[in-house]
Amino acid sequence: MKAYLDEMSADWDTLTDAELNIDPQFIAGWRRMRDVYGFTLRAEMVYRLKRTIEQHERFELEGPFQHVLVDEFQDLNACDLAVIQSLGSLGASVFCAGDDDQSIYGFRKASPAGIRRVVDDYRDVEDHKLTLCKRCDRKILKAAEFVANQDFHREPKDLRPENEGGLVRIFAASNQDVEAAMISDACHQLHEEGYSYPSIAILLRSDRYRRFSTPIINKLGSEDIPVSEYETSGPLSDISTRRIYALAQLAVTPDDSLATRVLLQLTPGIGDSSIEAIESRSIRQLERFSATVQYAADDPSLLQTVGMRVANAWRNIESAKSELMPIVRGDCEDITFDDIHNAFSEAATILGLPLHAVDNLMNLFGETDSVSLADLLSRSSTVGEVLEPQLSTDSVNIMTMHQAKGLTFDCVLIPGLEDELLPGNYDSPEQEGDQRRLLYVSMTRARHALLLFYATNRTGTQAHSGRGPTLRERSLTRFLADYRF
């Protein structure tokens, strides 16, 4: 399903006008799910807007939009670009900022060609190029541009660093354990030279199952070097917090089918068979998921073997929801955060949830003068989208290359720079280009020191990573193999 959604979001598989042949059965199935749950995916909204503009000749936006500002223009896919062009054609002036060297989201059909074609796609374009690099010292910028310049289609740039100097080194290790020891020694030496641990970052190409971070973290820990993993998961990644948040949504909007499903699906004892039974009846009866649950709660026989299980779970949810009704209706005068916290604590107890879920929810709500649950949910739906994980203030930070985009550190260490891992497996020059740009972005996270590591052999679970058979001799990535350090 994810692959189909990616295609539907991108709309085109290239930045030409060649339409994707979306599977009609998938479209029909997806439409049916929207009818059952009454929602549209956020990622789908741009696609729907584009289709609406195309299919309605007299399409107009509410209100006069005079200016459209687009940051990270290189990360737009064809569907995004088409909408931006449509806004421009309706009379809005378009200001876009971006860097084709930093286009690293090819998996969602983004391409650097979008920003490279701006002068062709828009009339009366003013092209302004930034030429001063204020982040990277000279040697770091030079090494990074060596990587970027291997793209035949790269936009020419005349970048000059604000600061001279810089440290760039590459280290070859015989295996991942030696590589981890080298990284530990480097962190210790950088710290001895005056760099704080939080100003040091270790960037990994990937870290599925923590395959690459574990030996590094273990080695740093054994040498008493503090290290923290940079987590991108928000408070709603915690199942208990998701359940109490869904209960709040249901208290405000009783027919919210998505909240209903979340609450039931995360209830112990309610398995996939129960959810599938509810969905099947909703489809047959042309009714929403939440309506089917209500009917089944009144008459469990409607769902045959799972009806009583669903009815019992739903009565418990309704009981918990009743604890929130005073703050939904605003019955309490001068309602305080303590009142809200107490109401959620009572509801959490009924659902058998730990109280840390309530604390997570209150943090998501934040400090506000809102006096009703509806106001708090409205605020959290906006604030929650912009909450970013905090970098450690006392440890070395370890994260993936994609997570590092937009961040800056005094010192960056990049392990795993073998050709078998970067670019690794790829099926087209475009995919190789994504990996090259990802390396460029990672290298330019460093201000003063850039240390690069690769292993000539990887063993254990790491031997199965990347391109090539198990235990194959590995070599430095092609993007740096010819650079003179």
KOLDOMI-790922 format. One line per 4 residues: their letters; for each residue y, x, z of C-alpha. Coordinates in Angstrom, 1 decimal. Layout:
BEGIN
A) Y/X/Z ~ ...
end
This chain:
BEGIN
MKAY) 0.0/0.0/0.0 ~ 2.4/2.8/0.9 ~ 2.2/4.3/-2.7 ~ 3.0/0.9/-4.2
LDEM) 6.0/0.5/-1.8 ~ 7.3/3.9/-2.7 ~ 7.1/3.0/-6.4 ~ 8.8/-0.4/-5.8
SADW) 11.5/1.3/-3.9 ~ 12.1/4.0/-6.5 ~ 11.8/1.4/-9.3 ~ 11.5/4.1/-12.0
DTLT) 9.2/7.1/-11.9 ~ 11.9/9.2/-13.6 ~ 15.6/9.1/-13.8 ~ 15.3/7.6/-17.3
DAEL) 15.3/3.9/-18.1 ~ 11.5/3.8/-18.3 ~ 10.4/0.9/-16.0 ~ 7.4/1.3/-13.7
NIDP) 4.4/-0.8/-14.4 ~ 4.1/-2.2/-10.9 ~ 0.7/-3.8/-10.3 ~ 1.4/-7.6/-10.5
QFIA) -1.4/-8.4/-8.1 ~ 0.3/-6.1/-5.5 ~ 3.6/-7.9/-6.1 ~ 2.0/-11.3/-5.6
GWRR) 0.2/-10.1/-2.5 ~ 3.4/-8.6/-1.1 ~ 5.3/-11.8/-1.8 ~ 2.7/-13.7/0.1
MRDV) 3.0/-11.5/3.1 ~ 6.8/-12.0/3.0 ~ 6.2/-15.7/3.0 ~ 3.9/-15.5/6.0
YGFT) 6.1/-13.3/8.1 ~ 9.6/-14.2/6.7 ~ 11.0/-10.7/6.3 ~ 12.1/-8.1/3.8
LRAE) 11.5/-4.4/4.3 ~ 14.7/-2.4/4.7 ~ 13.4/0.1/2.1 ~ 13.0/-2.9/-0.2
MVYR) 16.6/-4.2/0.1 ~ 18.1/-1.7/-2.4 ~ 15.4/-2.6/-4.9 ~ 16.1/-6.3/-4.4
LKRT) 19.8/-5.7/-4.8 ~ 19.3/-3.9/-8.0 ~ 17.1/-6.7/-9.4 ~ 19.7/-9.3/-8.4
IEQH) 22.5/-7.4/-10.2 ~ 20.4/-7.1/-13.3 ~ 19.3/-10.7/-13.3 ~ 22.6/-12.4/-12.5
ERFE) 25.3/-11.9/-15.1 ~ 28.1/-13.1/-12.8 ~ 27.0/-11.2/-9.8 ~ 29.8/-10.5/-7.4
LEGP) 30.1/-8.8/-4.0 ~ 31.7/-10.5/-1.1 ~ 35.1/-8.9/-0.6 ~ 36.9/-6.3/-2.7
FQHV) 35.2/-2.9/-2.5 ~ 37.7/-0.3/-3.6 ~ 35.8/2.8/-2.6 ~ 32.2/3.8/-2.3
LVDE) 31.4/7.0/-0.3 ~ 27.9/8.5/-0.8 ~ 26.7/11.4/1.3 ~ 23.6/13.5/0.5
FQDL) 23.8/12.2/-3.1 ~ 20.9/14.5/-4.1 ~ 18.5/12.4/-2.0 ~ 19.0/9.2/-4.0
NACD) 16.2/7.9/-6.1 ~ 16.7/6.0/-9.4 ~ 17.0/2.7/-7.8 ~ 19.7/3.9/-5.4
LAVI) 21.6/5.5/-8.3 ~ 21.5/2.3/-10.4 ~ 23.1/0.3/-7.5 ~ 25.8/2.9/-7.0
QSLG) 26.6/2.9/-10.7 ~ 26.7/-0.9/-10.6 ~ 29.3/-0.8/-7.8 ~ 31.3/1.6/-9.8
SLGA) 31.2/-0.7/-12.8 ~ 32.6/-3.5/-10.6 ~ 35.7/-1.4/-10.1 ~ 35.0/0.6/-7.0
SVFC) 35.8/4.3/-7.1 ~ 32.8/6.4/-6.2 ~ 33.0/9.6/-4.1 ~ 29.8/11.5/-3.7
AGDD) 28.9/14.6/-1.9 ~ 25.7/16.6/-2.3 ~ 23.9/19.7/-3.3 ~ 21.1/19.8/-5.9
DQSI) 19.6/22.8/-4.0 ~ 18.9/20.5/-1.0 ~ 17.0/17.7/-2.8 ~ 13.7/17.7/-0.9
YGFR) 12.6/14.1/-0.9 ~ 10.6/14.0/-4.1 ~ 7.9/11.9/-2.3 ~ 10.3/9.0/-2.4
KASP) 11.2/9.7/-6.0 ~ 14.5/11.5/-5.2 ~ 15.5/14.1/-7.8 ~ 18.2/16.7/-8.1
AGIR) 18.8/15.4/-11.6 ~ 20.8/12.5/-10.1 ~ 23.7/14.7/-8.8 ~ 23.5/17.0/-11.8
RVVD) 24.2/14.0/-14.1 ~ 27.2/12.6/-12.3 ~ 29.7/14.0/-14.8 ~ 27.7/12.2/-17.6
DYRD) 27.1/9.0/-15.7 ~ 30.7/8.3/-14.6 ~ 33.9/8.3/-16.6 ~ 37.0/10.2/-15.5
VEDH) 35.0/12.4/-13.1 ~ 36.7/15.0/-10.9 ~ 34.3/17.7/-10.1 ~ 35.0/19.7/-6.9
KLTL) 32.7/22.6/-5.9 ~ 32.6/24.1/-2.5 ~ 32.4/27.9/-2.8 ~ 32.7/29.1/0.8
CKRC) 29.5/29.2/2.9 ~ 30.5/29.0/6.6 ~ 27.0/29.0/8.0 ~ 24.9/31.9/6.8
DRKI) 25.7/35.5/7.0 ~ 25.7/37.4/3.6 ~ 22.2/38.8/3.7 ~ 20.7/35.4/4.5
LKAA) 22.7/33.6/1.8 ~ 21.6/36.3/-0.7 ~ 17.9/35.8/0.1 ~ 18.2/32.0/0.0
EFVA) 20.0/32.0/-3.4 ~ 17.3/34.3/-4.8 ~ 14.9/31.4/-4.1 ~ 17.3/28.7/-5.4
NQDF) 18.1/30.6/-8.6 ~ 14.4/30.3/-9.7 ~ 15.3/26.8/-10.8 ~ 16.2/26.9/-14.5
HREP) 18.2/23.7/-14.1 ~ 20.2/24.7/-11.0 ~ 23.9/23.9/-11.0 ~ 25.8/27.2/-11.2
KDLR) 27.5/28.1/-7.9 ~ 29.8/30.8/-6.9 ~ 29.1/30.9/-3.2 ~ 30.6/33.5/-1.0
PENE) 29.8/33.9/2.7 ~ 32.5/33.7/5.3 ~ 30.7/36.3/7.4 ~ 29.2/39.6/6.4
GGLV) 26.0/41.1/7.8 ~ 23.0/39.1/8.8 ~ 19.3/40.0/9.4 ~ 16.5/39.2/7.0
RIFA) 13.0/40.5/7.5 ~ 9.5/39.6/6.3 ~ 6.3/40.3/8.3 ~ 2.7/40.3/7.0
ASNQ) -0.1/39.4/9.5 ~ -3.8/39.7/9.1 ~ -4.4/36.2/10.5 ~ -2.7/33.3/12.3
DVEA) -3.3/34.8/15.8 ~ -1.6/38.1/14.8 ~ 1.2/36.0/13.2 ~ 1.7/34.1/16.5
AMIS) 1.9/37.4/18.4 ~ 4.5/38.7/15.9 ~ 6.5/35.5/16.4 ~ 6.3/35.8/20.2
DACH) 7.5/39.4/20.0 ~ 10.3/38.5/17.7 ~ 11.5/35.7/20.0 ~ 11.4/38.1/23.0
QLHE) 13.4/40.7/21.1 ~ 16.0/38.3/19.9 ~ 16.4/37.0/23.4 ~ 16.8/40.6/24.6
EGYS) 19.5/41.1/22.0 ~ 21.5/38.2/23.5 ~ 20.3/35.1/21.6 ~ 19.5/32.2/23.9
YPSI) 16.1/30.6/23.4 ~ 17.6/27.2/22.3 ~ 19.5/29.1/19.5 ~ 16.1/30.1/18.0
AILL) 14.0/27.8/15.8 ~ 10.5/28.1/14.3 ~ 10.1/26.0/11.1 ~ 6.7/25.0/9.8
RSDR) 5.9/23.7/6.3 ~ 3.7/21.1/7.8 ~ 1.9/20.6/11.1 ~ -0.7/17.9/10.7
YRRF) -2.9/17.6/13.8 ~ -0.6/20.4/15.2 ~ -2.8/22.8/13.3 ~ -0.1/25.4/12.9
STPI) 2.1/24.9/15.9 ~ -0.7/25.1/18.5 ~ -1.5/28.8/18.3 ~ 2.2/29.6/18.2
INKL) 3.0/27.5/21.2 ~ 0.0/28.8/23.1 ~ 1.1/32.4/22.5 ~ 4.7/31.8/23.4
GSED) 3.5/30.1/26.6 ~ 1.3/33.0/27.5 ~ 4.3/35.3/27.2 ~ 6.5/33.0/29.4
IPVS) 8.7/32.1/26.4 ~ 9.8/28.5/26.8 ~ 9.2/26.4/23.7 ~ 9.7/22.7/22.9
EYET) 8.4/20.6/20.0 ~ 11.1/18.7/18.2 ~ 9.9/15.0/18.3 ~ 11.4/12.6/15.8
SGPL) 9.7/9.5/17.3 ~ 12.0/7.0/18.9 ~ 11.5/4.9/22.0 ~ 9.7/2.2/20.1
SDIS) 6.9/4.7/19.2 ~ 5.7/4.0/22.7 ~ 3.4/1.0/22.5 ~ 4.5/-0.5/25.8
TRRI) 8.1/-0.3/24.9 ~ 7.4/-1.9/21.5 ~ 5.7/-4.8/23.3 ~ 8.6/-5.4/25.7
YALA) 11.1/-5.1/22.8 ~ 9.1/-7.6/20.7 ~ 9.1/-10.0/23.7 ~ 12.9/-9.7/23.8
QLAV) 13.1/-10.5/20.1 ~ 10.8/-13.5/20.5 ~ 12.8/-14.8/23.5 ~ 15.9/-14.8/21.3
TPDD) 14.2/-16.1/18.1 ~ 11.1/-18.1/19.1 ~ 9.9/-18.4/15.5 ~ 10.1/-14.6/14.8
SLAT) 6.7/-14.0/13.1 ~ 6.9/-10.2/13.1 ~ 7.6/-10.2/16.9 ~ 4.8/-12.6/17.4
RVLL) 2.3/-10.4/15.5 ~ 3.4/-7.3/17.3 ~ 2.9/-8.9/20.7 ~ -0.5/-10.3/19.8
QLTP) -1.8/-7.2/17.9 ~ -0.8/-4.9/20.8 ~ -2.4/-7.2/23.4 ~ -5.7/-5.7/24.7
GIGD) -8.6/-7.8/23.6 ~ -6.9/-9.1/20.4 ~ -8.4/-7.3/17.5 ~ -7.9/-7.2/13.8
SSIE) -10.3/-10.2/13.4 ~ -7.9/-12.4/15.3 ~ -4.9/-11.3/13.3 ~ -6.8/-11.8/10.1
AIES) -7.8/-15.3/11.1 ~ -4.2/-16.2/11.9 ~ -3.0/-14.8/8.6 ~ -5.7/-16.6/6.6
RSIR) -4.8/-19.9/8.1 ~ -1.1/-19.3/7.5 ~ -1.8/-18.6/3.8 ~ -4.0/-21.7/3.4
QLER) -1.5/-24.0/5.2 ~ 1.6/-22.4/3.6 ~ 3.1/-21.8/7.1 ~ 4.6/-18.9/9.0
FSAT) 2.5/-16.7/11.2 ~ 4.4/-17.9/14.4 ~ 3.7/-21.5/13.5 ~ 0.0/-20.9/13.2
VQYA) -0.1/-19.2/16.6 ~ 1.7/-22.2/18.2 ~ -0.7/-24.6/16.7 ~ -3.7/-22.6/17.8
ADDP) -2.3/-22.3/21.3 ~ -2.3/-26.2/21.4 ~ -5.6/-26.5/19.6 ~ -7.8/-23.3/19.8
SLLQ) -10.4/-24.9/17.5 ~ -8.1/-24.3/14.5 ~ -9.1/-20.6/14.6 ~ -12.8/-21.1/15.3
TVGM) -14.3/-18.1/17.1 ~ -11.0/-16.4/18.0 ~ -8.9/-19.5/18.9 ~ -9.4/-19.4/22.7
RVAN) -8.7/-15.7/22.8 ~ -5.5/-16.1/21.0 ~ -4.5/-19.2/23.0 ~ -5.0/-17.3/26.3
AWRN) -3.0/-14.3/25.1 ~ -0.2/-16.5/23.9 ~ 0.0/-18.4/27.2 ~ 0.5/-15.1/29.0
IESA) 3.2/-14.0/26.5 ~ 5.0/-17.4/27.0 ~ 4.9/-16.9/30.7 ~ 6.4/-13.4/30.4
KSEL) 9.0/-14.8/27.9 ~ 10.1/-17.4/30.4 ~ 11.4/-14.6/32.7 ~ 13.9/-13.7/30.1
MPIV) 15.3/-17.1/29.4 ~ 18.2/-16.9/31.9 ~ 19.6/-13.8/30.2 ~ 19.0/-15.4/26.8
RGDC) 20.9/-18.5/27.6 ~ 23.5/-16.7/29.7 ~ 22.9/-19.0/32.6 ~ 23.9/-16.3/35.1
EDIT) 27.6/-15.8/35.6 ~ 28.7/-12.2/35.7 ~ 25.3/-11.0/34.6 ~ 24.7/-7.3/35.3
FDDI) 22.4/-4.6/34.0 ~ 20.5/-4.9/37.2 ~ 19.9/-8.6/36.4 ~ 18.7/-7.7/32.9
HNAF) 16.5/-4.9/34.3 ~ 14.9/-7.2/36.9 ~ 14.2/-9.9/34.3 ~ 12.4/-7.4/32.1
SEAA) 10.5/-5.9/35.0 ~ 9.1/-9.3/35.9 ~ 8.1/-9.9/32.3 ~ 6.5/-6.4/32.1
TILG) 4.5/-7.1/35.2 ~ 3.1/-10.3/33.7 ~ 2.1/-8.5/30.5 ~ 0.6/-5.6/32.6
LPLH) 3.1/-3.1/31.1 ~ 4.3/0.1/32.9 ~ 7.9/0.0/34.1 ~ 8.8/3.1/32.1
AVDN) 8.8/0.7/29.1 ~ 11.6/-1.3/30.7 ~ 13.6/2.0/31.3 ~ 13.1/2.9/27.7
LMNL) 14.4/-0.5/26.6 ~ 17.5/-0.3/28.8 ~ 18.2/3.2/27.4 ~ 18.0/1.7/23.9
FGET) 20.4/-1.1/24.9 ~ 22.9/1.5/26.2 ~ 26.1/0.9/28.2 ~ 27.7/-2.3/27.0
DSVS) 29.7/-5.3/28.2 ~ 27.2/-7.6/26.4 ~ 26.3/-10.6/28.6 ~ 23.3/-12.0/26.6
LADL) 20.0/-10.7/25.3 ~ 21.0/-11.6/21.8 ~ 24.0/-9.4/22.0 ~ 21.9/-6.5/23.4
LSRS) 19.3/-6.8/20.7 ~ 22.0/-6.9/18.0 ~ 23.5/-3.7/19.5 ~ 20.2/-1.9/19.8
STVG) 19.2/-2.7/16.2 ~ 22.3/-0.8/15.1 ~ 22.4/2.0/17.7 ~ 18.6/2.6/17.5
EVLE) 18.9/3.5/13.8 ~ 21.3/6.4/14.5 ~ 19.6/7.8/17.7 ~ 18.5/11.3/17.0
PQLS) 16.0/13.4/19.0 ~ 17.8/15.9/21.1 ~ 17.2/19.6/20.6 ~ 16.0/21.5/23.6
TDSV) 18.7/23.1/25.7 ~ 16.5/25.7/27.3 ~ 13.7/26.4/24.9 ~ 12.8/27.7/21.5
NIMT) 12.6/24.7/19.2 ~ 9.6/24.3/16.9 ~ 9.6/21.7/14.1 ~ 8.8/21.1/10.5
MHQA) 11.0/22.1/7.6 ~ 11.9/18.5/6.8 ~ 13.0/17.9/10.4 ~ 15.3/20.9/10.3
KGLT) 17.5/19.5/7.5 ~ 21.0/19.1/8.8 ~ 20.5/21.4/11.7 ~ 21.7/25.0/12.3
FDCV) 20.4/27.8/14.5 ~ 21.5/31.4/15.2 ~ 17.9/32.6/14.4 ~ 15.2/31.0/12.3
LIPG) 11.6/32.1/12.1 ~ 9.4/30.7/9.3 ~ 5.7/31.3/9.5 ~ 3.0/30.3/6.9
LEDE) 4.8/31.6/3.9 ~ 1.8/32.0/1.7 ~ 1.6/30.8/-1.9 ~ -1.4/28.7/-0.9
LLPG) 0.8/26.8/1.5 ~ 4.2/26.9/-0.3 ~ 4.2/25.6/-2.9 ~ 0.5/24.9/-2.2
NYDS) -1.0/22.1/-4.2 ~ 1.2/20.6/-6.9 ~ 0.6/18.7/-10.1 ~ 4.0/19.2/-11.9
PEQE) 7.0/21.5/-12.1 ~ 9.0/18.8/-10.3 ~ 6.7/19.0/-7.2 ~ 6.9/22.8/-7.2
GDQR) 10.6/22.5/-7.4 ~ 10.6/20.3/-4.3 ~ 8.8/23.0/-2.4 ~ 11.2/25.7/-3.6
RLLY) 14.2/23.6/-2.5 ~ 12.5/23.0/0.8 ~ 12.2/26.7/1.4 ~ 15.9/27.2/0.4
VSMT) 17.0/24.5/2.9 ~ 14.9/26.1/5.6 ~ 16.3/29.6/5.0 ~ 19.8/28.3/5.1
RARH) 19.4/26.8/8.6 ~ 19.9/30.4/9.9 ~ 23.3/31.8/10.8 ~ 22.6/35.4/11.7
ALLL) 18.8/36.2/11.7 ~ 16.1/35.0/9.3 ~ 12.5/36.2/10.0 ~ 9.8/35.3/7.6
FYAT) 6.0/35.5/8.2 ~ 2.8/35.2/6.2 ~ -0.9/35.8/6.9 ~ -3.2/37.5/4.4
NRTG) -6.1/35.4/5.8 ~ -6.4/32.2/7.9 ~ -9.5/31.3/9.8 ~ -10.8/28.2/11.6
TQAH) -9.1/24.9/10.8 ~ -6.2/26.7/9.1 ~ -8.6/28.1/6.6 ~ -8.9/24.6/5.1
SGRG) -5.1/24.2/4.7 ~ -3.3/24.6/1.4 ~ -4.6/25.6/-2.0 ~ -7.8/27.5/-2.6
PTLR) -11.3/27.7/-1.0 ~ -12.0/28.4/2.7 ~ -11.2/32.0/3.9 ~ -9.6/33.0/0.6
ERSL) -7.3/36.0/0.7 ~ -3.8/34.8/0.8 ~ -0.5/36.2/-0.6 ~ 3.2/35.9/-0.1
TRFL) 4.8/32.8/-1.7 ~ 5.8/33.2/-5.3 ~ 9.4/32.3/-4.3 ~ 9.8/35.5/-2.3
ADYR) 7.1/37.8/-3.8 ~ 9.7/39.7/-6.0 ~ 12.6/39.8/-3.6 ~ 13.7/43.2/-2.4
F) 14.1/43.0/1.4
end
